[in-house]
Every structure is written in structure tokens, then in C-alpha cells.
Amino acid sequence: MEPEQQPSQEISKKAAKKEAAKAEKLRRRQEAAAAAAAASGVAGVSIDSPDPLAANYGDIPMEDLQSKAISGRVWTTVSALTEELKDRTVLIRGRVQTIRALGKNMTFFTVREKGYTVQCVLVAPGIVSSQMVKYAMTITKESFVDIEGLVKVPPQAIKETSQQVEVQVRKIYCVNRAAAILPINVEDASRSEAQIEKSLETGEKFVRVNQDTRLNYRILDLRTPANQAIYRLECQVSNLFRQYLLDEDFIEIYTPKLTAGTSEGGAAVFKLDYKKQPACLAQSPQLHKQMAICGDLGRVFIVGPVFRAEDSYTHRHLCEFTGLDIEMEIKEHYSEVMDVVDRLFVNMFDKLNERCKKELEAIGKQYPFTPLKYLRETLRLTFEEGIQMLKDAGIEVDPLGDLNTESERILGKLVLEKYGTEFYILHRYPLAVRPFYTMPCPDNALYSNSFDVFIRGEEIISGAQRVHIPELLEARATACGIDVKTISSYIDSFRYGAPPHGGVGVGLERVVMLFCGLDNIRKVSLFPRDPRRLEP
């Protein structure tokens, strides 16, 4: 791919000062809110007064949290709290998201578990005492609580929670308390850009939590409904990839991430010392998955980390990401690999839309997007056809060069307009822009038996037929500036008889990002690693 523009690596002092001021303002606001909550509506009730219902609330002792005993109690998940449970007593565990007092004897609070929320209410006197209400008000946001209560169905819809029932609390115990002052508020981190903009118009002025702040406090950011959904959907992508290939007679293999040479050439590798020998982190499992084919494993796939040391400061590049790799014998033509990719991803998209409706809805609430458009049989265009479409649209591109990011986006729009799909394959790329192990085309040595796959105008997959002739492989590696000695075991594996074969490399995070129409790959990387970030 053509190099991306690299923005400045330094955050300006002015921007840093602005962020610090924002954080301090938020801290003071939270501190004031916590102090007000501790005193509001329950003044005059002594938490130390004798209470006959004292056993129904309190902090759980440490010894009871050390796997002391198995009680046999039955727990209900917050997501399972529906009208079917009306008038039934349930036991739930979750985080306190919000607390609101209504007078001195009534408190509402929202409990959240894995992105699902339910309204809970304590009303005194009766089965709840005033002391119990006051105790509940001392529980800090994001603390874990156990609640036993009766499920009721309010006459009106509850706008603030995902579950349309209410739990009338009988018992409440704090499992673990969160700090009184949090660096970011999960509610703030859960709002859409449209909600924030609307608040500015109405004067509410919701806090906008920017990306760096989210990543600095990723543990809190992960608790938002959208993030809960993103990583459940990402899990499904990996599972669907794996299951489809197993059903197609592929086997999963596990390749080393420490290598003596570079797997694709170039200097963009993380170098390290390996027992006084020079080594690097694998740019891909490319060489080893090909060697597995030479070892007669036939069809293989890999799910694992991939490391790239490029200084790419873009919305779609990471220094470490999860690679989904395939390698397979081919009988006659590299289109056999494209056939597998076609069926695999159409099946994946179908299953995601079918199985992940709730997750897609949660993601769309914070990050609105339109469902991906794709065909039952994936569109295939040659590179030359793609170039011609760009030229016809007035875009000048090098016919033997690679497409840059902007050209890819424009071509994606043209393809959507003409063919009605946002998922397509572009094949027969120029040989000069492909890795050394790519097989040249038989009819024109300037082109190669290779392809890229695109979603919404961005590349997610690179694939090709591989060179399996050792002499040609050696010549191609030398021409690409690779020291053949560092990959001698790889080249030697083809000297013992190798079948024609091909494969693909897929970026898991890019698939999720583009399927969900997200604008930055860091939104779908649990703890992203880019040129600026090595923690948390």
C-alpha cells in the first residue's frame, strides 16, 4: 500500500493543557456530586441507629468473598429480567451505574451487567428501613452489588434502562466498592456524538470523552454498552471464521511469532535479541503456513497476533493486530482461494446479522451506521478494470502502481453505485507492488495472481497464489532486497516437492471496524498498540 500521511507525533502543549483542565473540571463535578449524594434526602437518619433489618444490607465481609462456601443460590442475569418474571423474587449482581434519591425514604438506582441495565428502587418503611436507604446512598458509582428483590412491571416505559421491568429491593449488599472519584464517567463515555451535540444546543453540555482519554482509562471505557457489544461481535467473527474453515476440511495450526528473518521483507519489523542471535517479531505467519502446506497439511488456518513496526498514524493501522490467515493447496487456479474467501465472508456476514442483532443495535445507538451491502456471489474485478473505473471518473492513477487510501475509497463508492455492493474482490495486481512470494501471471509478467478484498472502500484482505518453485522464489526474494540466508529454511522446504498453493491474510479488527461502519480501528482493539501507545 502507498505510505500514509504521518501527522505530528507530538501533542501540543496547548492541547495537553486543555485536556488537563477538562479532567480537573470533571473531577470537581464528580466530587461535588458524590458529596451531595451522601447528604441528599436522607439527612436526619442515623446509619448507626439500631435497625431490625440490618441483616438485609451492608458490605460483604472479606472472608465471605474468599470462596468460603457454596450457597446454592440461583442468580438471574440483568439481561434476563423481563415481564415474564413479574412478581418473582430474583437475585442479581451488577454495577451501580446511577443513584438518585427521591425524598429521604426512597432511592432509585440503575444496576448494569454486561451492558444491560435495570432500574432498582428502595422504599421505606416496610421491608426496607430508612437506614437501608441511607446505606444504599453511600455506595459509589461502578461498585459491585448483590440485590435481592421482587420484579415489577411499571405502567410506563423506562427510558433510562435496557430492561423494561423494575426490581423492588429487599436486600442489598456491596461486593466491592469503586473509588468515589472516577477519571471518566461511563454514562458520558456511552453517549453518541448526536446526543452530545444536542446537549450543547439545549444547554446541558454533556462531557465529550475523547479517544485518548478512553484508551488511557480503557477499563472504564470497556463498560459502555457499545464496547460490550463490539467485543462480543468480534468474538463471533473469530468463531465464524474458525468454524467455517473447519467445516471445509481446514485444520488450525499454531506458528511461531519469533523469527530469524523477515516474513515479507522491508525494515518494518520489531527487532530483538534472541539468545545473542538477531531476531524479530513475525510480520505474519506467511512463511510457516506455506511450510505447513509443504508438509502435506493440505488446508490450514491461523488466528494469532501479527506485528508491524511501520510508523503509520492512521485510523486503520496498528503495530499489533489479530491476523486471520489461510493457506491451501490449489489444483488449477488461484480463483479457488477467492472462492473460499467469497463463501466464508458471505456466510460470516449472514450469521453476524442473524445472531448479533442486539449487539449491532447497541453499537448503532452510539455509533450509527448503515448495514453492510453485499451480494450472494461476491463481485470480482480485475485491477485493470478498477483502474479504468477510476480513470472514467476523472481520477488519474498509475496503472502499475498500488492504490492509495483515497483511490480505494473512491473506487469503493464507484463500485457501490454501479454494482450495489460494498464488499468486492480486486485481483491481478501489478507484481511490483506485491510481496516476493507472489506468483506472476502466466500471460503478463507485469501482473500477479493476487487479489485484495474490500469493505466500504477499505482493504481487509490480501491474498495470492504463492511461488512454490525454489529457484524463482530465491530470485524474487533477492530482487526484493531480502537476504536469502535469513529465510533459507523456508526456501529449502520447497526443494523437497511442493504443491501449487495460495492463501490470504485478514485483519480481524478491520473486519469488525468496517462491518460496523466505525471510523477508527482503536474502537475495536481491546488494548491497542500503535506507534504512540504501549499501555495499558
C-alpha positions as CSV (number, residue, x, y, z in Angstrom):
1,M,0.0,0.0,0.0
2,E,1.1,3.5,-0.6
3,P,2.6,5.2,2.5
4,E,0.0,7.2,4.6
5,Q,0.5,10.8,5.6
6,Q,2.0,10.9,9.1
7,P,0.6,13.6,11.5
8,S,2.8,15.1,14.1
9,Q,3.8,12.7,16.8
10,E,3.8,15.4,19.5
11,I,0.6,16.6,21.2
12,S,0.8,20.4,21.5
13,K,1.2,21.9,25.0
14,K,-2.0,23.9,24.4
15,A,-4.0,20.7,23.7
16,A,-2.5,18.9,26.7
17,K,-3.3,21.9,28.9
18,K,-6.9,21.9,27.6
19,E,-7.2,18.2,28.4
20,A,-5.9,18.7,31.9
21,A,-8.4,21.5,32.5
22,K,-11.2,19.2,31.3
23,A,-10.1,16.4,33.6
24,E,-9.9,18.7,36.6
25,K,-13.4,20.2,35.9
26,L,-14.8,16.7,35.6
27,R,-13.1,15.7,38.9
28,R,-14.6,18.6,40.8
29,R,-18.0,18.0,39.3
30,Q,-17.9,14.3,40.4
31,E,-16.6,15.2,43.8
32,A,-19.4,17.6,44.4
33,A,-22.0,15.1,43.1
34,A,-20.6,12.4,45.5
35,A,-20.8,14.8,48.4
36,A,-24.3,15.9,47.5
37,A,-25.4,12.2,47.1
38,A,-24.1,11.3,50.5
39,A,-26.1,14.1,52.2
40,S,-29.2,14.4,50.0
41,G,-32.7,13.4,51.0
42,V,-31.6,11.2,54.0
43,A,-30.4,13.8,56.5
44,G,-31.5,13.2,60.0
45,V,-31.4,9.4,59.7
46,S,-28.5,7.9,61.6
47,I,-27.0,4.9,59.9
48,D,-25.7,3.9,63.3
49,S,-29.2,3.7,64.8
50,P,-30.4,0.2,65.8
51,D,-32.1,-1.4,62.8
52,P,-34.1,-4.7,63.0
53,L,-33.5,-5.1,59.2
54,A,-29.7,-4.6,59.5
55,A,-29.0,-8.1,58.2
56,N,-30.6,-7.2,54.8
57,Y,-27.8,-4.8,53.8
58,G,-24.1,-3.9,54.2
59,D,-20.7,-4.6,52.8
60,I,-20.0,-8.3,52.4
61,P,-17.1,-9.3,54.7
62,M,-13.8,-10.2,53.0
63,E,-13.9,-13.8,54.3
64,D,-17.2,-14.4,52.6
65,L,-15.6,-13.4,49.3
66,Q,-12.7,-15.9,49.6
67,S,-14.7,-18.9,48.2
68,K,-15.8,-19.7,51.7
69,A,-18.8,-21.7,50.8
70,I,-21.2,-22.7,48.1
71,S,-24.7,-21.5,48.9
72,G,-26.7,-23.0,46.1
73,R,-28.4,-19.7,45.4
74,V,-29.8,-19.1,41.9
75,W,-28.7,-15.9,40.1
76,T,-30.5,-14.1,37.4
77,T,-28.7,-12.1,34.7
78,V,-29.8,-8.5,34.2
79,S,-30.4,-9.3,30.5
80,A,-33.0,-12.0,31.6
81,L,-35.1,-9.6,33.6
82,T,-38.3,-9.4,31.5
83,E,-42.0,-9.2,32.1
84,E,-42.2,-13.0,32.3
85,L,-40.6,-12.7,35.7
86,K,-43.2,-10.4,37.1
87,D,-43.8,-10.9,40.8
88,R,-40.9,-13.3,41.1
89,T,-38.1,-12.8,43.6
90,V,-34.7,-12.6,41.8
91,L,-31.0,-12.4,42.9
92,I,-28.8,-10.2,40.7
93,R,-25.3,-8.9,40.7
94,G,-24.1,-5.9,38.8
95,R,-22.5,-2.4,38.9
96,V,-24.3,0.6,40.3
97,Q,-24.5,3.0,37.3
98,T,-26.6,5.8,38.8
99,I,-28.1,6.7,42.2
100,R,-31.0,9.1,42.7
101,A,-32.8,10.0,45.9
102,L,-36.4,10.9,45.9
103,G,-37.1,12.2,49.4
104,K,-35.5,10.7,52.5
105,N,-37.2,7.3,52.2
106,M,-36.9,6.5,48.5
107,T,-33.9,5.8,46.3
108,F,-33.7,4.8,42.6
109,F,-30.6,3.4,41.2
110,T,-29.6,1.7,37.9
111,V,-27.7,-1.6,38.0
112,R,-25.7,-2.6,35.0
113,E,-24.4,-6.0,34.0
114,K,-22.5,-6.6,30.7
115,G,-24.1,-3.6,29.0
116,Y,-27.7,-4.4,30.2
117,T,-29.3,-2.1,32.7
118,V,-32.3,-2.3,35.1
119,Q,-34.0,0.1,37.5
120,C,-34.0,-0.8,41.2
121,V,-35.9,1.0,43.9
122,L,-35.8,1.1,47.7
123,V,-38.8,2.4,49.5
124,A,-39.0,2.8,53.3
125,P,-40.6,2.0,55.7
126,G,-41.7,-1.6,55.4
127,I,-39.3,-4.3,54.1
128,V,-36.8,-1.5,53.6
129,S,-35.6,0.7,56.5
130,S,-34.5,4.3,56.4
131,Q,-31.1,3.2,57.4
132,M,-31.0,0.8,54.5
133,V,-31.9,3.7,52.1
134,K,-29.1,5.8,53.6
135,Y,-26.7,2.9,53.3
136,A,-27.6,2.5,49.6
137,M,-26.8,6.2,49.1
138,T,-23.3,5.7,50.3
139,I,-22.5,3.1,47.6
140,T,-20.3,4.7,44.9
141,K,-20.9,4.5,41.2
142,E,-19.4,1.5,39.5
143,S,-19.4,-0.6,42.7
144,F,-20.5,-4.2,42.5
145,V,-23.7,-5.0,44.4
146,D,-25.8,-8.1,45.1
147,I,-29.5,-7.4,45.1
148,E,-32.5,-9.5,46.1
149,G,-35.9,-8.1,45.1
150,L,-39.2,-8.5,43.5
151,V,-39.7,-8.0,39.8
152,K,-42.4,-5.5,38.9
153,V,-43.7,-4.1,35.6
154,P,-44.1,-0.2,35.8
155,P,-47.2,1.2,34.0
156,Q,-44.9,3.4,31.8
157,A,-41.8,2.6,29.8
158,I,-38.5,3.2,31.5
159,K,-36.4,5.3,29.1
160,E,-33.1,5.1,31.0
161,T,-32.6,1.3,31.1
162,S,-32.5,-1.5,28.6
163,Q,-34.8,-3.7,30.7
164,Q,-38.5,-2.7,31.0
165,V,-39.1,-4.0,34.5
166,E,-38.2,-2.7,37.9
167,V,-36.7,-4.6,40.9
168,Q,-38.2,-3.6,44.2
169,V,-35.2,-4.2,46.5
170,R,-35.5,-6.3,49.7
171,K,-31.8,-6.9,50.3
172,I,-28.7,-5.1,49.1
173,Y,-25.0,-6.0,49.7
174,C,-21.9,-4.3,48.4
175,V,-19.5,-6.8,47.0
176,N,-16.7,-4.3,46.1
177,R,-16.6,-0.5,46.2
178,A,-15.3,1.6,43.4
179,A,-13.3,4.8,44.1
180,A,-15.5,7.8,44.9
181,I,-13.9,9.8,42.1
182,L,-13.6,8.2,38.7
183,P,-11.4,9.5,35.9
184,I,-14.2,9.1,33.4
185,N,-17.9,8.6,33.8
186,V,-19.3,5.5,32.0
187,E,-22.5,7.4,31.2
188,D,-20.5,10.1,29.5
189,A,-18.5,7.5,27.6
190,S,-21.7,5.8,26.4
191,R,-23.2,8.8,24.7
192,S,-23.4,9.3,20.9
193,E,-22.0,12.3,19.1
194,A,-25.5,13.3,18.3
195,Q,-26.5,13.3,21.9
196,I,-23.5,15.5,22.8
197,E,-24.2,17.9,20.0
198,K,-27.9,18.2,21.0
199,S,-26.9,18.8,24.7
200,L,-24.8,21.8,23.6
201,E,-27.8,23.2,21.9
202,T,-30.1,22.8,24.9
203,G,-27.5,24.0,27.4
204,E,-27.0,20.6,29.2
205,K,-23.4,20.4,27.8
206,F,-22.7,16.7,28.2
207,V,-19.0,15.8,28.6
208,R,-17.3,14.5,25.4
209,V,-14.8,11.8,26.3
210,N,-12.1,11.8,23.6
211,Q,-10.3,8.8,22.2
212,D,-7.0,9.2,24.1
213,T,-8.8,9.6,27.4
214,R,-10.9,6.5,26.7
215,L,-7.8,4.5,25.9
216,N,-6.0,5.8,29.0
217,Y,-8.8,4.6,31.1
218,R,-9.8,1.6,29.0
219,I,-11.1,-0.5,31.8
220,L,-13.9,2.1,32.4
221,D,-14.4,2.7,28.7
222,L,-15.0,-1.1,28.0
223,R,-18.0,-1.0,30.3
224,T,-20.1,1.0,27.8
225,P,-23.0,-0.9,26.0
226,A,-21.3,-0.2,22.6
227,N,-18.0,-1.7,23.7
228,Q,-19.6,-4.6,25.4
229,A,-21.3,-5.3,22.0
230,I,-18.2,-4.7,19.9
231,Y,-16.1,-7.3,21.6
232,R,-18.9,-9.9,21.7
233,L,-19.3,-9.4,17.9
234,E,-15.6,-9.6,17.4
235,C,-15.6,-12.9,19.2
236,Q,-18.3,-14.1,16.8
237,V,-16.2,-13.0,13.8
238,S,-13.3,-15.2,15.0
239,N,-15.6,-18.1,15.8
240,L,-17.4,-18.0,12.5
241,F,-14.0,-17.8,10.6
242,R,-12.8,-20.8,12.5
243,Q,-15.9,-22.9,12.3
244,Y,-16.5,-22.3,8.6
245,L,-12.9,-23.4,7.7
246,L,-13.1,-26.5,10.0
247,D,-16.2,-27.5,8.1
248,E,-14.3,-27.0,4.8
249,D,-11.6,-29.5,5.9
250,F,-9.1,-26.9,7.1
251,I,-7.0,-27.5,10.2
252,E,-5.9,-24.9,12.7
253,I,-2.2,-24.6,13.2
254,Y,0.0,-22.5,15.6
255,T,3.0,-20.8,14.2
256,P,6.0,-19.1,16.0
257,K,6.0,-15.4,16.5
258,L,9.7,-15.2,16.9
259,T,11.6,-15.4,13.6
260,A,15.2,-15.2,12.4
261,G,14.3,-13.2,9.2
262,T,11.6,-11.0,7.9
263,S,8.5,-12.7,6.6
264,E,7.6,-10.1,4.0
265,G,10.8,-8.1,3.5
266,G,11.4,-4.4,4.4
267,A,12.6,-2.8,7.6
268,A,9.2,-2.6,9.4
269,V,9.9,-5.3,11.9
270,F,10.4,-5.2,15.7
271,K,13.9,-6.4,16.2
272,L,15.1,-8.2,19.3
273,D,17.9,-10.3,20.7
274,Y,17.2,-14.0,20.8
275,K,19.9,-15.7,22.9
276,K,22.6,-13.5,21.3
277,Q,21.1,-14.0,17.9
278,P,19.3,-11.3,15.9
279,A,15.6,-12.0,15.6
280,C,12.3,-10.2,15.1
281,L,8.6,-10.5,15.8
282,A,6.7,-12.1,12.9
283,Q,5.1,-9.7,10.5
284,S,2.8,-12.5,9.6
285,P,2.7,-16.4,9.7
286,Q,3.3,-16.4,6.0
287,L,6.4,-18.5,5.7
288,H,5.4,-21.1,8.3
289,K,1.9,-21.6,6.9
290,Q,3.4,-22.2,3.5
291,M,5.9,-24.6,5.0
292,A,2.9,-26.4,6.6
293,I,1.5,-26.9,3.1
294,C,4.8,-28.4,2.0
295,G,4.4,-30.7,5.0
296,D,1.2,-32.0,3.4
297,L,-1.3,-30.5,5.8
298,G,-3.3,-29.5,2.8
299,R,-5.5,-26.7,4.1
300,V,-4.6,-24.7,7.2
301,F,-5.6,-21.6,9.0
302,I,-4.2,-19.5,11.9
303,V,-5.7,-17.0,14.4
304,G,-3.0,-15.1,16.1
305,P,-1.1,-11.8,16.7
306,V,0.8,-10.0,13.9
307,F,3.4,-7.3,14.4
308,R,4.1,-4.4,12.1
309,A,6.6,-1.7,13.1
310,E,5.5,0.8,10.4
311,D,5.1,4.4,11.6
312,S,1.6,4.6,10.3
313,Y,-0.5,7.2,12.3
314,T,-3.8,6.4,10.6
315,H,-7.4,5.4,11.5
316,R,-6.8,1.8,10.3
317,H,-3.2,0.8,11.2
318,L,-1.9,-0.8,14.4
319,C,1.5,-2.1,15.3
320,E,-0.1,-5.3,16.7
321,F,-3.3,-6.8,15.5
322,T,-5.0,-10.2,15.2
323,G,-4.4,-11.9,12.0
324,L,-6.8,-14.5,10.4
325,D,-4.7,-16.4,7.9
326,I,-5.5,-19.1,5.4
327,E,-3.2,-21.3,3.2
328,M,-4.4,-24.1,0.9
329,E,-3.3,-26.3,-1.9
330,I,-4.8,-25.3,-5.3
331,K,-5.5,-27.7,-8.1
332,E,-5.6,-25.4,-11.2
333,H,-6.2,-21.7,-10.5
334,Y,-5.9,-19.1,-7.7
335,S,-9.6,-18.4,-8.1
336,E,-10.0,-21.5,-5.8
337,V,-8.7,-19.3,-3.0
338,M,-11.1,-16.5,-3.9
339,D,-14.0,-19.0,-3.9
340,V,-13.2,-19.9,-0.3
341,V,-13.0,-16.2,0.7
342,D,-16.2,-15.5,-1.1
343,R,-18.2,-18.2,0.7
344,L,-16.5,-17.7,4.0
345,F,-17.4,-14.0,4.3
346,V,-20.9,-14.1,2.9
347,N,-21.6,-16.8,5.4
348,M,-20.0,-14.7,8.2
349,F,-22.0,-11.6,7.3
350,D,-25.2,-13.6,7.2
351,K,-24.5,-15.2,10.6
352,L,-23.5,-11.9,12.2
353,N,-26.7,-10.2,11.0
354,E,-28.7,-13.2,12.3
355,R,-27.0,-13.9,15.6
356,C,-25.8,-10.4,16.7
357,K,-29.0,-8.3,16.4
358,K,-28.8,-6.9,20.0
359,E,-25.0,-6.2,19.7
360,L,-25.4,-4.4,16.3
361,E,-28.3,-2.4,17.8
362,A,-26.2,-1.4,20.8
363,I,-23.3,-0.4,18.6
364,G,-25.6,1.6,16.3
365,K,-27.0,3.6,19.2
366,Q,-23.7,5.1,20.0
367,Y,-22.1,4.9,16.5
368,P,-24.9,5.0,13.9
369,F,-24.2,3.0,10.7
370,T,-26.0,1.5,7.8
371,P,-25.9,-2.3,7.4
372,L,-23.2,-3.6,5.0
373,K,-24.4,-4.2,1.4
374,Y,-23.1,-7.4,-0.1
375,L,-24.0,-9.8,-2.9
376,R,-24.8,-13.5,-2.6
377,E,-21.9,-14.1,-5.1
378,T,-19.1,-11.6,-4.4
379,L,-18.2,-9.2,-7.2
380,R,-14.7,-9.8,-8.8
381,L,-13.0,-7.1,-10.8
382,T,-9.5,-7.2,-12.3
383,F,-7.1,-4.5,-11.2
384,E,-7.1,-3.1,-14.7
385,E,-10.9,-2.9,-14.6
386,G,-10.7,-1.0,-11.3
387,I,-8.1,1.4,-12.8
388,Q,-10.4,2.0,-15.8
389,M,-13.4,2.8,-13.5
390,L,-11.2,5.4,-11.7
391,K,-10.0,6.9,-15.0
392,D,-13.5,7.1,-16.3
393,A,-14.4,9.1,-13.1
394,G,-11.5,11.5,-13.8
395,I,-9.1,10.0,-11.2
396,E,-5.5,9.6,-12.5
397,V,-3.7,6.6,-11.1
398,D,-0.5,4.7,-12.0
399,P,-1.7,1.6,-13.9
400,L,1.2,-0.4,-12.5
401,G,1.3,1.1,-9.0
402,D,-0.7,0.4,-5.9
403,L,-3.9,2.2,-5.0
404,N,-3.6,4.8,-2.2
405,T,-6.2,5.2,0.5
406,E,-8.2,7.9,-1.3
407,S,-8.3,5.9,-4.6
408,E,-9.5,2.9,-2.7
409,R,-12.3,4.9,-1.2
410,I,-13.4,6.4,-4.5
411,L,-13.3,3.1,-6.2
412,G,-15.5,1.7,-3.3
413,K,-18.1,4.4,-4.0
414,L,-18.0,3.7,-7.7
415,V,-18.5,0.0,-7.2
416,L,-21.4,0.6,-4.8
417,E,-23.1,2.9,-7.4
418,K,-22.6,0.6,-10.3
419,Y,-22.9,-2.9,-8.7
420,G,-24.8,-2.2,-5.4
421,T,-22.2,-3.8,-3.1
422,E,-19.7,-2.6,-0.5
423,F,-17.9,-5.9,-0.5
424,Y,-15.8,-6.9,-3.5
425,I,-12.6,-8.5,-4.8
426,L,-10.0,-6.8,-6.9
427,H,-7.5,-9.2,-8.5
428,R,-4.5,-9.4,-10.8
429,Y,-2.5,-6.7,-9.1
430,P,0.8,-5.4,-10.5
431,L,3.6,-7.8,-9.5
432,A,5.8,-4.8,-8.4
433,V,3.6,-3.9,-5.5
434,R,3.2,-7.5,-4.1
435,P,5.5,-9.5,-1.7
436,F,8.3,-11.6,-3.1
437,Y,6.5,-14.9,-2.7
438,T,3.6,-13.9,-5.1
439,M,3.2,-15.9,-8.3
440,P,3.5,-13.8,-11.5
441,C,0.6,-14.0,-14.1
442,P,1.3,-16.5,-16.9
443,D,0.1,-14.1,-19.7
444,N,1.7,-10.9,-18.5
445,A,4.8,-10.8,-16.1
446,L,3.9,-7.3,-15.1
447,Y,0.9,-8.6,-13.2
448,S,0.4,-11.3,-10.5
449,N,-2.0,-14.0,-9.4
450,S,-3.0,-11.9,-6.4
451,F,-6.0,-10.1,-5.0
452,D,-7.3,-7.7,-2.3
453,V,-10.8,-7.7,-0.7
454,F,-12.5,-4.5,0.3
455,I,-15.3,-3.5,2.6
456,R,-16.8,0.0,2.3
457,G,-13.8,1.1,0.2
458,E,-11.1,-0.1,2.6
459,E,-8.9,-3.2,2.2
460,I,-9.4,-6.0,4.7
461,I,-7.7,-8.9,2.9
462,S,-4.6,-9.6,0.8
463,G,-4.3,-12.9,-1.0
464,A,-2.4,-14.6,-3.8
465,Q,-1.1,-17.8,-5.3
466,R,2.4,-18.3,-3.9
467,V,5.6,-19.1,-5.7
468,H,6.4,-22.8,-5.0
469,I,9.4,-23.1,-7.3
470,P,12.6,-22.6,-5.1
471,E,14.7,-21.1,-7.9
472,L,12.0,-18.5,-8.7
473,L,11.4,-17.8,-5.0
474,E,15.1,-17.2,-4.4
475,A,15.3,-14.8,-7.4
476,R,12.2,-12.9,-6.3
477,A,13.5,-12.6,-2.7
478,T,16.8,-11.3,-3.9
479,A,15.1,-8.8,-6.2
480,C,13.1,-7.5,-3.3
481,G,16.2,-6.9,-1.2
482,I,15.8,-9.8,1.2
483,D,18.9,-11.7,2.5
484,V,18.2,-15.2,1.3
485,K,20.3,-16.7,4.1
486,T,17.8,-15.4,6.7
487,I,15.0,-17.4,5.0
488,S,17.0,-20.4,3.9
489,S,14.9,-23.0,5.8
490,Y,11.7,-21.5,4.1
491,I,13.2,-21.7,0.6
492,D,14.6,-25.2,1.3
493,S,11.2,-26.5,2.2
494,F,10.2,-26.1,-1.5
495,R,13.2,-28.2,-2.7
496,Y,11.6,-31.4,-1.4
497,G,8.5,-31.2,-3.6
498,A,5.8,-28.6,-3.1
499,P,2.2,-28.4,-4.4
500,P,0.8,-25.2,-6.0
501,H,-0.9,-23.3,-3.2
502,G,-2.3,-19.9,-2.2
503,G,-3.8,-18.1,0.7
504,V,-4.9,-14.9,2.4
505,G,-4.2,-12.7,5.4
506,V,-7.1,-10.9,7.1
507,G,-7.1,-8.3,9.8
508,L,-9.7,-9.2,12.4
509,E,-10.0,-5.7,13.7
510,R,-10.5,-4.2,10.2
511,V,-13.3,-6.7,9.5
512,V,-15.2,-5.6,12.7
513,M,-14.5,-1.9,12.2
514,L,-15.8,-1.8,8.6
515,F,-18.7,-4.2,9.1
516,C,-19.9,-1.9,11.8
517,G,-19.1,1.3,9.9
518,L,-16.7,2.6,12.6
519,D,-14.2,5.4,12.0
520,N,-11.2,4.1,13.9
521,I,-9.6,0.7,14.4
522,R,-8.8,1.6,18.0
523,K,-12.5,1.3,18.8
524,V,-12.3,-2.4,18.0
525,S,-8.9,-3.2,19.5
526,L,-9.2,-4.2,23.2
527,F,-5.8,-2.6,24.2
528,P,-4.5,-1.1,21.0
529,R,-0.8,-0.9,20.2
530,D,0.2,1.9,17.8
531,P,3.3,3.9,17.3
532,R,2.4,6.1,20.3
533,R,0.8,3.6,22.7
534,L,2.3,0.7,24.6
535,E,-0.1,0.7,27.6
536,P,-2.4,-0.1,29.3
